[in-house]
Amino acid sequence: MVTLHTHPQSQPARRARPGQGLLSLAAVGVSGLGLSTLYSFTGLGLGCTMRALTGWDCPFCGGTRMGSALLHADPVAAFWFNPAAAVGLVVATVLGGWLIVELLTGHRGRLARQLSAPLRRHGLRPARVAVVGSLVLMVTWTLFRNLVLGPLP
């Protein structure tokens, strides 16, 4: 009797459902829009735990005010409330548009394959690179905005 043992890496990778990335982007966008709208009309927003404990702005501080400025059609003020979040919003918008085009044309996963190909050629896991890269960017931005620019007023 021959027993076949499967190696964990030989199993096919778990595939995301079509539109899962788009759904995640939409959920974050709707949450941000809701919070920014609440702040615009009432002045109520979420307090920052990091700022309360350390006096430093976290990577997301100013994001609600950025959204409120965008709702009032003031992109310059929005950018200055949190430049990193403003750039991230532009990137997320482009990514969301690309995912919508993929879903409509039936070329699902094309973006993910194109973005991850260079990483996979070097034996890197794209998800891990994205998480580590995001953490490095957030820590760098936090240090820069607090040590060089100074905290938000």
N, C-alpha and C positions, 0 to 999 in steps of 0.2 A: 504494500500500500504506500502510495506517495502522498505526502502532505505538503501542500503549498503554503508557504508563509509569505504574507504580503508585507512589504516594507512600508512604514508609514508615509514615506515620501513618494511611493509609487501610486498612491491613491490620487484620483483627480482632485484638483483644488475645488473648494466649495465656491460656487458661483453666486454672485449677488443677483437678486431678482431684478428684472428690468425696471428701471425707474427708481430703484432704492436710493441711489445717490441724489437724484432730483428731489425725492420726497424728503430726505434729510435736509437739503438746502432750503426747501420750502418751509419746513418746520422752524428752522432757525430764523428765516426771513420773516415769517408771520409773528414769531415771538418778539423779535426786535421791533417790528412795525407796531405791534400792540403796546409794547413798553414805551416806545418813543411817542406814540399818540397820547397815551395816558399822561406822560410828562408834559407834552405840549399844552394840553388842556387843563391840567390840574397842578402841575409843578411837582407831582409825586413821582419818585423813582426809587430804584433799589440803592441802598447804601452799600458802600464797599467795605467788606470786612478787613481787607489788607490795609486800606487807608485808615480805618478806625484803630487798628492795632499798631501800625508802624508809622503812620504819617506819610507813607509813600503811596503813589498812584500805582494801581495794578495795570496790567497790559490792556484792560478793558475800560478803565476809567475814562469818562468822557464819551463813551459809546452812545449812551442814551441822549445826551445833549447833541451829539453828532446826528443821530436820527431825527431829533426834533428840528435841527437846523435844516436838514434835507427836506423835511415836511414843509418848512417855510421857504423852500427854494433858495437857500443860502449855502451853496456848495463850498465857498471859501471858509466860512465859519465852521462848517461841518468838518472840513479837512483839519483845521487847527485844533478842534476839540480832541481828536485822536487820529493823527495821520496814518498810523499803522492800521487801524480799523477801517479807515476810509479806503486805503489801498486794498485791504482784504475784501471789502465790499465790492470793489470793482472786479477783483479776481473771481469772487464767488458769482457775480452777475454773468461774467463771461463764461465761466464753467457751467452755470445753469443753462445759459443759452445753447452751449454746445451739447449738453445732455438732452435738451429738448429736440434739437436737430437730429441727434442720434436716434431718439425714440421715434420721431416722425418718419425718418428715412429707413428705419430698420437696421441700421448699422450699430447695434448695441455693443458696447464694450470697446469700440474703436479708440476712443480717447484714452481709456485706461491702458490699453495695450501699447499705444504710442508713447504715453508718458512713462510707463514702467519698463519698456524694452531696454533702455540704456542701463537701468539699475540691475535688471535681471542678468544682463550680459556680464556684470561684475559680481554676480552671486549675492546681490543685496535684495532684501525683501522690501518692496515698495511701501507697504503699510508701516513697517518699522521706521523706514527713512522719513516718511511723512510725519509720524509722531515725534521722533527725535528732532527733526528739523523744525517743527512747530514749537516745541519746547525751547530749543535754542533761540529761535527768533523772539519768543515771548520774554525770555530772561534778558536777552540783549536789549530789547526795546524798553523793558522795565528799568534796567540799569541806566540806559541812555537818558530816558525821560526824567528820571529822578536825580541823577548825578550831574547831567549836563544841562538839560533844559529847566529843571526844577518842577515841583509838583504843580498841578492845575490850581487855579485860584478857587 
